[in-house]
Amino acid sequence: MIAAAFSLVSFTRRGMLPLRAFAIGSNVFFVAYAVMDAVWPVAILHGCLLPLNIVRLVDIRRLTAEIRKAQSVSEIAPRLLPHMTRVRHAAGELLFRKGDAADSMIYVASGRLRIDGLPIELGPGDLIGEIGLFTPERKRTQTLVCETDCELYRMTDEMLFQLFHQDPSLGFYFMRLVVGRLQRDIENATVQRATDARAA
C-alpha cells in the first residue's frame, strides 16, 4: 500500500527532483514487499529501476549545482536541464556546420565555443542552436566550434516541442531569445560590412 502511494504521488509531481525522490521511495517499498512475498518479477523490476532513479536524481542535483555556479544562466535553464543529455566535446571539435540539419538545442555547462567567422564567443549558461529549430528549412544557420574542452547538455527538438505543449510560457521565452539572436547577427553583419568598406 505504501509502495503504491509513493508511486501514485510520483506521477503527480511537476518537478523532476521530487518525482525521482518519490519514485525511489516506491522502488524501495516494492522491492521489500516483493521479497517478503517472493514475487520475484516485481522484485527484479523495481530492483533495476531503483539504481536508475538514484543515478538520475544525483544527476539532477548535480545539474542544479552547476546552474548555481554558472555566471550567466538564463532563468529558463533550470526548467530545461533535467530533460537534457550530457555530452563532452574536445577542444577544436566541430559541433555542427552551417546548413546541417537542426535537430537539437545545446546548453553550455563549461568551456568556450565560437561561431565560425563571427567575433562571438559562447560560454557557461548560453543556449545554442535554437534558431535552426524554428527556421522553415530546419537547418543550422552558423558553424559552431569548441574553443576548449566543453561539457554540454543536449535536448532534442522533439523534447523541446513537448515542453512547449506542457508550458506555453517557454514558447514566449524562446521567441524573445531567437529575436534577440537575430538582432545581434544583423548588427554584427552591419559592423562587418562597414569594416570591409573601410578596408577597401
QUIDADA-V474434 format. One record per backbone hydrogen bond with DSSP energy under -1.0 kcal/mol. NH is the residue of the N-H (numbers start at 0). CO is the residue of the C=O. If there is no record, write none. Layout:
[[NH & CO] [NH & CO]]
This chain:
[[4 & 0] [5 & 1] [6 & 2] [7 & 3] [8 & 4] [9 & 5] [10 & 6] [11 & 8] [18 & 14] [19 & 15] [20 & 16] [21 & 17] [22 & 18] [23 & 19] [24 & 20] [25 & 21] [26 & 22] [27 & 23] [28 & 24] [29 & 25] [30 & 26] [31 & 27] [32 & 28] [33 & 29] [34 & 30] [35 & 31] [36 & 32] [38 & 33] [39 & 37] [42 & 38] [43 & 39] [44 & 40] [45 & 41] [46 & 42] [47 & 43] [48 & 44] [49 & 45] [51 & 47] [52 & 48] [53 & 49] [54 & 50] [55 & 51] [56 & 52] [57 & 53] [58 & 54] [59 & 55] [60 & 56] [61 & 57] [62 & 58] [63 & 59] [64 & 60] [65 & 61] [66 & 62] [67 & 63] [68 & 64] [69 & 65] [78 & 75] [79 & 76] [80 & 76] [82 & 79] [83 & 80] [84 & 153] [86 & 151] [88 & 149] [91 & 145] [92 & 89] [94 & 143] [95 & 143] [98 & 139] [99 & 96] [101 & 137] [104 & 154] [105 & 127] [106 & 152] [107 & 125] [108 & 150] [109 & 150] [112 & 121] [113 & 144] [114 & 119] [115 & 142] [117 & 114] [119 & 117] [121 & 112] [124 & 107] [125 & 122] [127 & 105] [133 & 130] [137 & 134] [139 & 99] [143 & 95] [144 & 113] [145 & 92] [146 & 111] [147 & 111] [149 & 88] [150 & 109] [151 & 86] [152 & 106] [153 & 84] [154 & 104] [156 & 102] [159 & 155] [160 & 156] [161 & 157] [162 & 158] [163 & 159] [164 & 160] [165 & 161] [166 & 162] [169 & 166] [171 & 167] [172 & 168] [173 & 169] [174 & 170] [175 & 171] [176 & 172] [177 & 173] [178 & 174] [179 & 175] [180 & 176] [181 & 177] [182 & 178] [183 & 179] [184 & 180] [185 & 181] [186 & 182] [187 & 183] [188 & 184] [189 & 185] [190 & 186] [191 & 187] [192 & 188] [193 & 189] [194 & 190] [195 & 191] [196 & 192] [197 & 193] [198 & 194] [199 & 195]]
